Amino acid sequence: MRRVCITGGAGFIGSNLAERLSALGVEVVIVENFRSGRLEFVADTLARPGVRLIEGDVLDTALLEDALEGCDWVFHLQANADVRHGLEHPRLDLEQNTIATSGVLEAMRARGVERIAFASTGSVYGEPEVFPTPEDAPFPVQTSLYAASKLAGEGLIAAYACGYGFTGLIFRFVSILGERYTHGHVFDFYRALQHDPTRLKVLGDGRQQKSYLYVQDCLDAMLLAAERHRREAGVHIYNLGTEETVVVDDSIRIIAEHLELAPRVEYSGGRRGWIGDSPLIQLDTTRIRGLGWTPQLGIEASVRRTLEWLDANEYVWLPTPSEAAL
């Protein structure tokens, strides 16, 4: 890699990727609308030579084409990732996840960029019948607008790979944890217990099984696949996760132990916390492991490292500029 564009490059995964690539001497163009990204996440990276920030949305065609000039890879990470409240704002997933991906692909075609790495989601499997779930599992009915919009993005990338000779890497993530994590139930539980140490309200019955992956392990997998397929046109799909799962109650225990609390837990919603919340997520990662990748941290270690980062970075509780404007 010589020069890459990272959409959503000031977000959780994107800022860690920008930092990693710039440290390797790669020129980095960050495109960020600051809907959920934070300037604090990229402040140190922006001080390095060869790193540029373009503030704006990938729906802005002219801005995006400017950002892609001279790039040999696009890491398309910008998205609306709010699964829980997707039904309240149904057009947001369509615009930020599907239409945005179409715009990225067209800007790539206009600027002669032929390699894209796409952050998809394990949620595209809905509620599968096979666990661990492999990449070639039959797709069931989609259970969230978020997953449906990501699956549509995957389809567009596959079509461009077939029609225009692009290299398309599609990564179906489990939930990612680690430094700069600000979205998900570990964050929500930590924040709720900071507000009221005596009780914790939980959507679901606490027995949902979740899978998590440490952000640096996630980046290792993405960059390994990018290196392996840099000269291979076509679409290449990889599940990214660990072989283990954790039930929600156990993650609550880890968080409560860390905070030295014993809250009363109040459950609601039954087996699923909300529409689209899968009771079990476990992905088969045989394909990415076949490239030589192995995650370095297990789920409990990833949760604890995330909690330590949250302890040390209280500014993440402050609203982003976009949130403050609402």
ZADO-1210 file (C-alpha; in nm, 4 decimals, padded with zeros to 6 digits):
<atoms>
<atom x="00.0000" y="00.0000" z="00.0000" code="MET" pos="1"/>
<atom x="00.1178" y="00.3482" z="-00.0853" code="ARG" pos="2"/>
<atom x="-00.1823" y="00.5714" z="-00.0240" code="ARG" pos="3"/>
<atom x="-00.5220" y="00.4762" z="00.1202" code="VAL" pos="4"/>
<atom x="-00.8510" y="00.6518" z="00.1834" code="CYS" pos="5"/>
<atom x="-01.0367" y="00.5581" z="00.5013" code="ILE" pos="6"/>
<atom x="-01.4009" y="00.6610" z="00.5140" code="THR" pos="7"/>
<atom x="-01.5067" y="00.6962" z="00.8753" code="GLY" pos="8"/>
<atom x="-01.1384" y="00.7360" z="00.9541" code="GLY" pos="9"/>
<atom x="-01.1954" y="00.9223" z="01.2826" code="ALA" pos="10"/>
<atom x="-01.4290" y="00.6553" z="01.4168" code="GLY" pos="11"/>
<atom x="-01.3467" y="00.3632" z="01.6423" code="PHE" pos="12"/>
<atom x="-01.2000" y="00.1151" z="01.3932" code="ILE" pos="13"/>
<atom x="-01.1055" y="00.3773" z="01.1337" code="GLY" pos="14"/>
<atom x="-00.8906" y="00.5852" z="01.3694" code="SER" pos="15"/>
<atom x="-00.7023" y="00.2773" z="01.4857" code="ASN" pos="16"/>
<atom x="-00.6480" y="00.1774" z="01.1219" code="LEU" pos="17"/>
<atom x="-00.5276" y="00.5270" z="01.0286" code="ALA" pos="18"/>
<atom x="-00.2824" y="00.5211" z="01.3171" code="GLU" pos="19"/>
<atom x="-00.1528" y="00.1758" z="01.2214" code="ARG" pos="20"/>
<atom x="-00.1068" y="00.2554" z="00.8516" code="LEU" pos="21"/>
<atom x="00.0562" y="00.5936" z="00.9061" code="SER" pos="22"/>
<atom x="00.3047" y="00.4285" z="01.1437" code="ALA" pos="23"/>
<atom x="00.3927" y="00.1927" z="00.8567" code="LEU" pos="24"/>
<atom x="00.4658" y="00.4891" z="00.6287" code="GLY" pos="25"/>
<atom x="00.1446" y="00.4682" z="00.4270" code="VAL" pos="26"/>
<atom x="-00.0132" y="00.7985" z="00.3204" code="GLU" pos="27"/>
<atom x="-00.3621" y="00.8224" z="00.4672" code="VAL" pos="28"/>
<atom x="-00.6618" y="01.0311" z="00.3620" code="VAL" pos="29"/>
<atom x="-00.9315" y="01.0344" z="00.6295" code="ILE" pos="30"/>
<atom x="-01.2881" y="01.1155" z="00.5270" code="VAL" pos="31"/>
<atom x="-01.5093" y="01.1799" z="00.8275" code="GLU" pos="32"/>
<atom x="-01.8509" y="01.3374" z="00.8824" code="ASN" pos="33"/>
<atom x="-01.8068" y="01.3324" z="01.2631" code="PHE" pos="34"/>
<atom x="-02.1473" y="01.1780" z="01.3160" code="ARG" pos="35"/>
<atom x="-01.9831" y="00.9319" z="01.5541" code="SER" pos="36"/>
<atom x="-01.6112" y="00.9886" z="01.4903" code="GLY" pos="37"/>
<atom x="-01.4089" y="01.2176" z="01.7146" code="ARG" pos="38"/>
<atom x="-01.1246" y="01.4558" z="01.6375" code="LEU" pos="39"/>
<atom x="-00.9505" y="01.3410" z="01.9570" code="GLU" pos="40"/>
<atom x="-00.9180" y="00.9932" z="01.8054" code="PHE" pos="41"/>
<atom x="-00.6996" y="01.1167" z="01.5189" code="VAL" pos="42"/>
<atom x="-00.5262" y="01.4207" z="01.6695" code="ALA" pos="43"/>
<atom x="-00.1892" y="01.2464" z="01.7086" code="ASP" pos="44"/>
<atom x="-00.2162" y="01.0717" z="01.3710" code="THR" pos="45"/>
<atom x="-00.2900" y="01.3994" z="01.1918" code="LEU" pos="46"/>
<atom x="00.0388" y="01.5379" z="01.3247" code="ALA" pos="47"/>
<atom x="00.2285" y="01.2788" z="01.1216" code="ARG" pos="48"/>
<atom x="00.3486" y="01.3509" z="00.7662" code="PRO" pos="49"/>
<atom x="00.1344" y="01.2140" z="00.4855" code="GLY" pos="50"/>
<atom x="-00.1958" y="01.2186" z="00.6792" code="VAL" pos="51"/>
<atom x="-00.4846" y="01.4360" z="00.5586" code="ARG" pos="52"/>
<atom x="-00.8312" y="01.4921" z="00.7013" code="LEU" pos="53"/>
<atom x="-01.1257" y="01.5777" z="00.4760" code="ILE" pos="54"/>
<atom x="-01.4321" y="01.6663" z="00.6782" code="GLU" pos="55"/>
<atom x="-01.7524" y="01.5706" z="00.5019" code="GLY" pos="56"/>
<atom x="-01.9816" y="01.2879" z="00.4058" code="ASP" pos="57"/>
<atom x="-01.9222" y="01.0165" z="00.1468" code="VAL" pos="58"/>
<atom x="-02.2555" y="01.1150" z="-00.0088" code="LEU" pos="59"/>
<atom x="-02.0721" y="01.4254" z="-00.1368" code="ASP" pos="60"/>
<atom x="-01.9450" y="01.3003" z="-00.4737" code="THR" pos="61"/>
<atom x="-01.6988" y="01.5831" z="-00.5436" code="ALA" pos="62"/>
<atom x="-01.5480" y="01.5577" z="-00.1953" code="LEU" pos="63"/>
<atom x="-01.5099" y="01.1839" z="-00.2275" code="LEU" pos="64"/>
<atom x="-01.3457" y="01.1964" z="-00.5692" code="GLU" pos="65"/>
<atom x="-01.0960" y="01.4506" z="-00.4315" code="ASP" pos="66"/>
<atom x="-01.0196" y="01.2209" z="-00.1397" code="ALA" pos="67"/>
<atom x="-00.9568" y="00.9223" z="-00.3678" code="LEU" pos="68"/>
<atom x="-00.7106" y="01.0967" z="-00.5974" code="GLU" pos="69"/>
<atom x="-00.3920" y="00.8894" z="-00.6105" code="GLY" pos="70"/>
<atom x="-00.5139" y="00.6191" z="-00.3704" code="CYS" pos="71"/>
<atom x="-00.4554" y="00.2506" z="-00.4311" code="ASP" pos="72"/>
<atom x="-00.6954" y="00.1251" z="-00.1600" code="TRP" pos="73"/>
<atom x="-01.0206" y="00.2395" z="-00.0031" code="VAL" pos="74"/>
<atom x="-01.1164" y="00.1141" z="00.3417" code="PHE" pos="75"/>
<atom x="-01.4871" y="00.1924" z="00.3521" code="HIS" pos="76"/>
<atom x="-01.5798" y="00.2024" z="00.7211" code="LEU" pos="77"/>
<atom x="-01.8201" y="00.4966" z="00.7421" code="GLN" pos="78"/>
<atom x="-02.1718" y="00.3758" z="00.8217" code="ALA" pos="79"/>
<atom x="-02.4705" y="00.4132" z="01.0451" code="ASN" pos="80"/>
<atom x="-02.4190" y="00.1309" z="01.2946" code="ALA" pos="81"/>
<atom x="-02.7212" y="00.1814" z="01.5187" code="ASP" pos="82"/>
<atom x="-02.8938" y="-00.1574" z="01.4902" code="VAL" pos="83"/>
<atom x="-03.1174" y="-00.1099" z="01.7913" code="ARG" pos="84"/>
<atom x="-03.2891" y="00.2109" z="01.6734" code="HIS" pos="85"/>
<atom x="-03.2848" y="00.1349" z="01.2999" code="GLY" pos="86"/>
<atom x="-03.6616" y="00.1050" z="01.2704" code="LEU" pos="87"/>
<atom x="-03.7024" y="00.4574" z="01.4073" code="GLU" pos="88"/>
<atom x="-03.5003" y="00.6068" z="01.1192" code="HIS" pos="89"/>
<atom x="-03.5296" y="00.3576" z="00.8319" code="PRO" pos="90"/>
<atom x="-03.3899" y="00.5839" z="00.5614" code="ARG" pos="91"/>
<atom x="-03.0661" y="00.6395" z="00.7537" code="LEU" pos="92"/>
<atom x="-02.9396" y="00.2854" z="00.6922" code="ASP" pos="93"/>
<atom x="-03.0297" y="00.3110" z="00.3245" code="LEU" pos="94"/>
<atom x="-02.8467" y="00.6420" z="00.2811" code="GLU" pos="95"/>
<atom x="-02.5426" y="00.5924" z="00.5036" code="GLN" pos="96"/>
<atom x="-02.4818" y="00.2240" z="00.4317" code="ASN" pos="97"/>
<atom x="-02.6155" y="00.1325" z="00.0874" code="THR" pos="98"/>
<atom x="-02.6298" y="00.4550" z="-00.1160" code="ILE" pos="99"/>
<atom x="-02.3005" y="00.5665" z="00.0411" code="ALA" pos="100"/>
<atom x="-02.1338" y="00.2432" z="-00.0699" code="THR" pos="101"/>
<atom x="-02.2650" y="00.2943" z="-00.4227" code="SER" pos="102"/>
<atom x="-02.1164" y="00.6444" z="-00.4179" code="GLY" pos="103"/>
<atom x="-01.7793" y="00.5153" z="-00.3005" code="VAL" pos="104"/>
<atom x="-01.7694" y="00.2593" z="-00.5808" code="LEU" pos="105"/>
<atom x="-01.8579" y="00.5183" z="-00.8447" code="GLU" pos="106"/>
<atom x="-01.5947" y="00.7596" z="-00.7114" code="ALA" pos="107"/>
<atom x="-01.3419" y="00.4768" z="-00.7269" code="MET" pos="108"/>
<atom x="-01.4337" y="00.4103" z="-01.0882" code="ARG" pos="109"/>
<atom x="-01.4012" y="00.7802" z="-01.1712" code="ALA" pos="110"/>
<atom x="-01.0537" y="00.7991" z="-01.0151" code="ARG" pos="111"/>
<atom x="-00.9238" y="00.4611" z="-01.1287" code="GLY" pos="112"/>
<atom x="-00.9080" y="00.3060" z="-00.7817" code="VAL" pos="113"/>
<atom x="-00.9767" y="-00.0667" z="-00.8000" code="GLU" pos="114"/>
<atom x="-00.9313" y="-00.2040" z="-00.4452" code="ARG" pos="115"/>
<atom x="-01.1852" y="-00.1729" z="-00.1649" code="ILE" pos="116"/>
<atom x="-01.2065" y="-00.3229" z="00.1837" code="ALA" pos="117"/>
<atom x="-01.5585" y="-00.3061" z="00.3248" code="PHE" pos="118"/>
<atom x="-01.6722" y="-00.3260" z="00.6868" code="ALA" pos="119"/>
<atom x="-01.9798" y="-00.5462" z="00.6742" code="SER" pos="120"/>
<atom x="-02.1323" y="-00.7329" z="00.9689" code="THR" pos="121"/>
<atom x="-02.2014" y="-01.0795" z="01.0993" code="GLY" pos="122"/>
<atom x="-02.5588" y="-00.9594" z="01.1366" code="SER" pos="123"/>
<atom x="-02.6135" y="-01.0374" z="00.7660" code="VAL" pos="124"/>
<atom x="-02.6586" y="-01.4016" z="00.8742" code="TYR" pos="125"/>
<atom x="-02.9739" y="-01.3051" z="01.0661" code="GLY" pos="126"/>
<atom x="-03.0555" y="-01.6036" z="01.2864" code="GLU" pos="127"/>
<atom x="-02.8754" y="-01.8885" z="01.1040" code="PRO" pos="128"/>
<atom x="-02.9200" y="-02.2598" z="01.1613" code="GLU" pos="129"/>
<atom x="-02.5465" y="-02.3410" z="01.1492" code="VAL" pos="130"/>
<atom x="-02.3010" y="-02.2463" z="01.4276" code="PHE" pos="131"/>
<atom x="-02.0237" y="-02.1461" z="01.3991" code="PRO" pos="132"/>
<atom x="-02.1606" y="-01.9773" z="01.0868" code="THR" pos="133"/>
<atom x="-01.9406" y="-01.9967" z="00.7735" code="PRO" pos="134"/>
<atom x="-01.9220" y="-01.7389" z="00.4947" code="GLU" pos="135"/>
<atom x="-02.1142" y="-01.9634" z="00.2560" code="ASP" pos="136"/>
<atom x="-02.4056" y="-02.0275" z="00.4928" code="ALA" pos="137"/>
<atom x="-02.7500" y="-01.9863" z="00.3343" code="PRO" pos="138"/>
<atom x="-02.8914" y="-01.6456" z="00.4197" code="PHE" pos="139"/>
<atom x="-03.2109" y="-01.6476" z="00.6248" code="PRO" pos="140"/>
<atom x="-03.4622" y="-01.3655" z="00.6396" code="VAL" pos="141"/>
<atom x="-03.2889" y="-01.0399" z="00.7329" code="GLN" pos="142"/>
<atom x="-03.3768" y="-00.9291" z="01.0855" code="THR" pos="143"/>
<atom x="-03.2497" y="-00.5688" z="01.0889" code="SER" pos="144"/>
<atom x="-03.2409" y="-00.2765" z="00.8483" code="LEU" pos="145"/>
<atom x="-02.8732" y="-00.2327" z="00.9335" code="TYR" pos="146"/>
<atom x="-02.7834" y="-00.5844" z="00.8184" code="ALA" pos="147"/>
<atom x="-03.0036" y="-00.5566" z="00.5113" code="ALA" pos="148"/>
<atom x="-02.8318" y="-00.2333" z="00.4088" code="SER" pos="149"/>
<atom x="-02.4884" y="-00.3879" z="00.4613" code="LYS" pos="150"/>
<atom x="-02.5828" y="-00.6944" z="00.2585" code="LEU" pos="151"/>
<atom x="-02.6928" y="-00.4636" z="-00.0234" code="ALA" pos="152"/>
<atom x="-02.3517" y="-00.2958" z="-00.0038" code="GLY" pos="153"/>
<atom x="-02.1850" y="-00.6353" z="-00.0289" code="GLU" pos="154"/>
<atom x="-02.3885" y="-00.7075" z="-00.3419" code="GLY" pos="155"/>
<atom x="-02.2802" y="-00.3820" z="-00.5045" code="LEU" pos="156"/>
<atom x="-01.9143" y="-00.4538" z="-00.4322" code="ILE" pos="157"/>
<atom x="-01.9437" y="-00.8034" z="-00.5767" code="ALA" pos="158"/>
<atom x="-02.1087" y="-00.6641" z="-00.8914" code="ALA" pos="159"/>
<atom x="-01.8346" y="-00.4024" z="-00.9386" code="TYR" pos="160"/>
<atom x="-01.5693" y="-00.6689" z="-00.8836" code="ALA" pos="161"/>
<atom x="-01.7327" y="-00.8805" z="-01.1534" code="CYS" pos="162"/>
<atom x="-01.8140" y="-00.5975" z="-01.3941" code="GLY" pos="163"/>
<atom x="-01.5118" y="-00.3679" z="-01.3577" code="TYR" pos="164"/>
<atom x="-01.2373" y="-00.5986" z="-01.2326" code="GLY" pos="165"/>
<atom x="-01.2264" y="-00.4507" z="-00.8817" code="PHE" pos="166"/>
<atom x="-01.0729" y="-00.6278" z="-00.5849" code="THR" pos="167"/>
<atom x="-01.3377" y="-00.6329" z="-00.3133" code="GLY" pos="168"/>
<atom x="-01.2631" y="-00.7498" z="00.0408" code="LEU" pos="169"/>
<atom x="-01.5738" y="-00.7934" z="00.2539" code="ILE" pos="170"/>
<atom x="-01.5245" y="-00.8356" z="00.6280" code="PHE" pos="171"/>
<atom x="-01.8177" y="-00.9645" z="00.8312" code="ARG" pos="172"/>
<atom x="-01.7342" y="-00.8520" z="01.1832" code="PHE" pos="173"/>
<atom x="-01.8590" y="-00.9623" z="01.5174" code="VAL" pos="174"/>
<atom x="-01.8717" y="-00.6701" z="01.7625" code="SER" pos="175"/>
<atom x="-01.5312" y="-00.5049" z="01.8012" code="ILE" pos="176"/>
<atom x="-01.3833" y="-00.3957" z="02.1354" code="LEU" pos="177"/>
<atom x="-01.0761" y="-00.1995" z="02.2387" code="GLY" pos="178"/>
<atom x="-00.9321" y="00.1489" z="02.2511" code="GLU" pos="179"/>
<atom x="-01.1749" y="00.4203" z="02.1252" code="ARG" pos="180"/>
<atom x="-01.4776" y="00.1922" z="02.1549" code="TYR" pos="181"/>
<atom x="-01.7877" y="00.4068" z="02.2090" code="THR" pos="182"/>
<atom x="-02.0828" y="00.2024" z="02.0825" code="HIS" pos="183"/>
<atom x="-02.2365" y="-00.1183" z="02.2081" code="GLY" pos="184"/>
<atom x="-02.3554" y="-00.2901" z="02.5202" code="HIS" pos="185"/>
<atom x="-02.0213" y="-00.2895" z="02.7090" code="VAL" pos="186"/>
<atom x="-02.0096" y="00.0889" z="02.6654" code="PHE" pos="187"/>
<atom x="-02.3779" y="00.1248" z="02.7539" code="ASP" pos="188"/>
<atom x="-02.3528" y="-00.0890" z="03.0690" code="PHE" pos="189"/>
<atom x="-02.0380" y="00.0883" z="03.1875" code="TYR" pos="190"/>
<atom x="-02.1991" y="00.4268" z="03.1368" code="ARG" pos="191"/>
<atom x="-02.5248" y="00.3233" z="03.3047" code="ALA" pos="192"/>
<atom x="-02.3402" y="00.1959" z="03.6117" code="LEU" pos="193"/>
<atom x="-02.1411" y="00.5167" z="03.6328" code="GLN" pos="194"/>
<atom x="-02.4747" y="00.7002" z="03.6458" code="HIS" pos="195"/>
<atom x="-02.6503" y="00.4606" z="03.8872" code="ASP" pos="196"/>
<atom x="-02.4204" y="00.2072" z="04.0593" code="PRO" pos="197"/>
<atom x="-02.7117" y="00.0340" z="04.2327" code="THR" pos="198"/>
<atom x="-02.9012" y="-00.1127" z="03.9373" code="ARG" pos="199"/>
<atom x="-02.8663" y="-00.2004" z="03.5699" code="LEU" pos="200"/>
<atom x="-03.1494" y="-00.2277" z="03.3195" code="LYS" pos="201"/>
<atom x="-03.0868" y="-00.4944" z="03.0547" code="VAL" pos="202"/>
<atom x="-03.2814" y="-00.5524" z="02.7334" code="LEU" pos="203"/>
<atom x="-03.3212" y="-00.9270" z="02.6994" code="GLY" pos="204"/>
<atom x="-03.2920" y="-01.2126" z="02.9474" code="ASP" pos="205"/>
<atom x="-02.9160" y="-01.1854" z="02.9944" code="GLY" pos="206"/>
<atom x="-02.8530" y="-01.5193" z="02.8227" code="ARG" pos="207"/>
<atom x="-02.7889" y="-01.3866" z="02.4726" code="GLN" pos="208"/>
<atom x="-02.4537" y="-01.5163" z="02.3487" code="GLN" pos="209"/>
<atom x="-02.2300" y="-01.2525" z="02.1923" code="LYS" pos="210"/>
<atom x="-01.8951" y="-01.2685" z="02.0191" code="SER" pos="211"/>
<atom x="-01.6321" y="-00.9969" z="02.0356" code="TYR" pos="212"/>
<atom x="-01.2953" y="-00.9265" z="01.8758" code="LEU" pos="213"/>
<atom x="-01.0186" y="-00.6938" z="01.9904" code="TYR" pos="214"/>
<atom x="-00.9693" y="-00.4041" z="01.7479" code="VAL" pos="215"/>
<atom x="-00.5982" y="-00.4657" z="01.6881" code="GLN" pos="216"/>
<atom x="-00.6687" y="-00.8311" z="01.6064" code="ASP" pos="217"/>
<atom x="-00.9358" y="-00.7072" z="01.3650" code="CYS" pos="218"/>
<atom x="-00.6838" y="-00.4787" z="01.1924" code="LEU" pos="219"/>
<atom x="-00.4290" y="-00.7603" z="01.1714" code="ASP" pos="220"/>
<atom x="-00.6830" y="-00.9705" z="00.9819" code="ALA" pos="221"/>
<atom x="-00.7896" y="-00.6908" z="00.7478" code="MET" pos="222"/>
<atom x="-00.4348" y="-00.5940" z="00.6540" code="LEU" pos="223"/>
<atom x="-00.3284" y="-00.9550" z="00.6094" code="LEU" pos="224"/>
<atom x="-00.6158" y="-01.0147" z="00.3660" code="ALA" pos="225"/>
<atom x="-00.5399" y="-00.6898" z="00.1828" code="ALA" pos="226"/>
<atom x="-00.1788" y="-00.7940" z="00.1347" code="GLU" pos="227"/>
<atom x="-00.2767" y="-01.1429" z="00.0197" code="ARG" pos="228"/>
<atom x="-00.5316" y="-01.0214" z="-00.2363" code="HIS" pos="229"/>
<atom x="-00.3707" y="-00.6994" z="-00.3577" code="ARG" pos="230"/>
<atom x="-00.3229" y="-00.8465" z="-00.7060" code="ARG" pos="231"/>
<atom x="-00.6361" y="-01.0630" z="-00.7162" code="GLU" pos="232"/>
<atom x="-00.9489" y="-00.9177" z="-00.8751" code="ALA" pos="233"/>
<atom x="-01.2822" y="-01.0466" z="-00.7545" code="GLY" pos="234"/>
<atom x="-01.4675" y="-01.0519" z="-00.4254" code="VAL" pos="235"/>
<atom x="-01.3195" y="-01.2153" z="-00.1156" code="HIS" pos="236"/>
<atom x="-01.5372" y="-01.2563" z="00.1953" code="ILE" pos="237"/>
<atom x="-01.4028" y="-01.3133" z="00.5459" code="TYR" pos="238"/>
<atom x="-01.5685" y="-01.3618" z="00.8829" code="ASN" pos="239"/>
<atom x="-01.3747" y="-01.1901" z="01.1613" code="LEU" pos="240"/>
<atom x="-01.4247" y="-01.3026" z="01.5201" code="GLY" pos="241"/>
<atom x="-01.3013" y="-01.5394" z="01.7873" code="THR" pos="242"/>
<atom x="-01.4017" y="-01.9000" z="01.8416" code="GLU" pos="243"/>
<atom x="-01.5600" y="-01.8197" z="02.1782" code="GLU" pos="244"/>
<atom x="-01.8755" y="-01.6408" z="02.2910" code="THR" pos="245"/>
<atom x="-01.9825" y="-01.4704" z="02.6107" code="VAL" pos="246"/>
<atom x="-02.3312" y="-01.4460" z="02.7567" code="VAL" pos="247"/>
<atom x="-02.4532" y="-01.0977" z="02.8440" code="VAL" pos="248"/>
<atom x="-02.4711" y="-01.1832" z="03.2150" code="ASP" pos="249"/>
<atom x="-02.1016" y="-01.2727" z="03.2163" code="ASP" pos="250"/>
<atom x="-02.0066" y="-00.9461" z="03.0484" code="SER" pos="251"/>
<atom x="-02.2104" y="-00.7663" z="03.3161" code="ILE" pos="252"/>
<atom x="-02.0147" y="-00.9569" z="03.5813" code="ARG" pos="253"/>
<atom x="-01.6826" y="-00.8480" z="03.4290" code="ILE" pos="254"/>
<atom x="-01.7919" y="-00.4839" z="03.4154" code="ILE" pos="255"/>
<atom x="-01.9327" y="-00.4885" z="03.7695" code="ALA" pos="256"/>
<atom x="-01.6135" y="-00.6496" z="03.9030" code="GLU" pos="257"/>
<atom x="-01.4044" y="-00.3878" z="03.7302" code="HIS" pos="258"/>
<atom x="-01.6090" y="-00.1081" z="03.8863" code="LEU" pos="259"/>
<atom x="-01.6252" y="-00.2917" z="04.2222" code="GLU" pos="260"/>
<atom x="-02.0053" y="-00.2842" z="04.2172" code="LEU" pos="261"/>
<atom x="-02.2880" y="-00.5300" z="04.2857" code="ALA" pos="262"/>
<atom x="-02.5861" y="-00.3793" z="04.1012" code="PRO" pos="263"/>
<atom x="-02.9379" y="-00.5214" z="04.0898" code="ARG" pos="264"/>
<atom x="-02.9977" y="-00.6357" z="03.7320" code="VAL" pos="265"/>
<atom x="-03.3434" y="-00.5761" z="03.5838" code="GLU" pos="266"/>
<atom x="-03.4323" y="-00.7662" z="03.2652" code="TYR" pos="267"/>
<atom x="-03.6949" y="-00.6824" z="03.0039" code="SER" pos="268"/>
<atom x="-03.7808" y="-00.7871" z="02.6500" code="GLY" pos="269"/>
<atom x="-03.7601" y="-01.1653" z="02.6774" code="GLY" pos="270"/>
<atom x="-03.5105" y="-01.3706" z="02.4758" code="ARG" pos="271"/>
<atom x="-03.4338" y="-01.0781" z="02.2436" code="ARG" pos="272"/>
<atom x="-03.3590" y="-00.7315" z="02.3694" code="GLY" pos="273"/>
<atom x="-03.4963" y="-00.5643" z="02.0565" code="TRP" pos="274"/>
<atom x="-03.6028" y="-00.6492" z="01.7037" code="ILE" pos="275"/>
<atom x="-03.2904" y="-00.7606" z="01.5180" code="GLY" pos="276"/>
<atom x="-03.1000" y="-00.8642" z="01.8325" code="ASP" pos="277"/>
<atom x="-02.9767" y="-01.2172" z="01.7654" code="SER" pos="278"/>
<atom x="-02.9729" y="-01.4512" z="02.0694" code="PRO" pos="279"/>
<atom x="-02.6539" y="-01.6196" z="01.9417" code="LEU" pos="280"/>
<atom x="-02.3694" y="-01.4884" z="01.7280" code="ILE" pos="281"/>
<atom x="-02.0733" y="-01.7142" z="01.6532" code="GLN" pos="282"/>
<atom x="-01.8855" y="-01.6981" z="01.3236" code="LEU" pos="283"/>
<atom x="-01.6678" y="-01.9637" z="01.1621" code="ASP" pos="284"/>
<atom x="-01.3278" y="-01.7995" z="01.1021" code="THR" pos="285"/>
<atom x="-01.1573" y="-02.0945" z="00.9322" code="THR" pos="286"/>
<atom x="-01.1097" y="-01.8958" z="00.6097" code="ARG" pos="287"/>
<atom x="-00.9161" y="-01.6020" z="00.7615" code="ILE" pos="288"/>
<atom x="-00.7208" y="-01.8388" z="00.9875" code="ARG" pos="289"/>
<atom x="-00.6161" y="-02.0198" z="00.6714" code="GLY" pos="290"/>
<atom x="-00.4155" y="-01.7081" z="00.5795" code="LEU" pos="291"/>
<atom x="-00.2183" y="-01.7446" z="00.9022" code="GLY" pos="292"/>
<atom x="-00.4202" y="-01.5133" z="01.1272" code="TRP" pos="293"/>
<atom x="-00.4865" y="-01.5869" z="01.4933" code="THR" pos="294"/>
<atom x="-00.6403" y="-01.3398" z="01.7403" code="PRO" pos="295"/>
<atom x="-00.4145" y="-01.2497" z="02.0304" code="GLN" pos="296"/>
<atom x="-00.6791" y="-01.1550" z="02.2891" code="LEU" pos="297"/>
<atom x="-00.9796" y="-01.3524" z="02.4081" code="GLY" pos="298"/>
<atom x="-01.3150" y="-01.1943" z="02.4835" code="ILE" pos="299"/>
<atom x="-01.2693" y="-01.1359" z="02.8571" code="GLU" pos="300"/>
<atom x="-00.9259" y="-00.9777" z="02.8055" code="ALA" pos="301"/>
<atom x="-01.0739" y="-00.7569" z="02.5316" code="SER" pos="302"/>
<atom x="-01.3561" y="-00.6430" z="02.7609" code="VAL" pos="303"/>
<atom x="-01.1141" y="-00.5612" z="03.0412" code="ARG" pos="304"/>
<atom x="-00.8788" y="-00.3703" z="02.8123" code="ARG" pos="305"/>
<atom x="-01.1768" y="-00.1718" z="02.6828" code="THR" pos="306"/>
<atom x="-01.2863" y="-00.0859" z="03.0372" code="LEU" pos="307"/>
<atom x="-00.9355" y="00.0328" z="03.1245" code="GLU" pos="308"/>
<atom x="-00.9394" y="00.2633" z="02.8223" code="TRP" pos="309"/>
<atom x="-01.2801" y="00.4015" z="02.9177" code="LEU" pos="310"/>
<atom x="-01.1487" y="00.4693" z="03.2704" code="ASP" pos="311"/>
<atom x="-00.8616" y="00.6733" z="03.1295" code="ALA" pos="312"/>
<atom x="-01.0565" y="00.8697" z="02.8660" code="ASN" pos="313"/>
<atom x="-01.3556" y="01.0373" z="03.0275" code="GLU" pos="314"/>
<atom x="-01.3945" y="01.2782" z="02.7351" code="TYR" pos="315"/>
<atom x="-01.5812" y="01.0038" z="02.5447" code="VAL" pos="316"/>
<atom x="-01.8845" y="01.0743" z="02.7645" code="TRP" pos="317"/>
<atom x="-01.9067" y="01.4241" z="02.6174" code="LEU" pos="318"/>
<atom x="-02.1262" y="01.4594" z="02.3061" code="PRO" pos="319"/>
<atom x="-01.9628" y="01.4844" z="01.9644" code="THR" pos="320"/>
<atom x="-02.0236" y="01.8087" z="01.7719" code="PRO" pos="321"/>
<atom x="-02.2968" y="01.6327" z="01.5720" code="SER" pos="322"/>
<atom x="-02.4657" y="01.5068" z="01.8877" code="GLU" pos="323"/>
<atom x="-02.4395" y="01.8473" z="02.0565" code="ALA" pos="324"/>
<atom x="-02.6135" y="02.0092" z="01.7592" code="ALA" pos="325"/>
<atom x="-02.9219" y="01.7876" z="01.7961" code="LEU" pos="326"/>
</atoms>
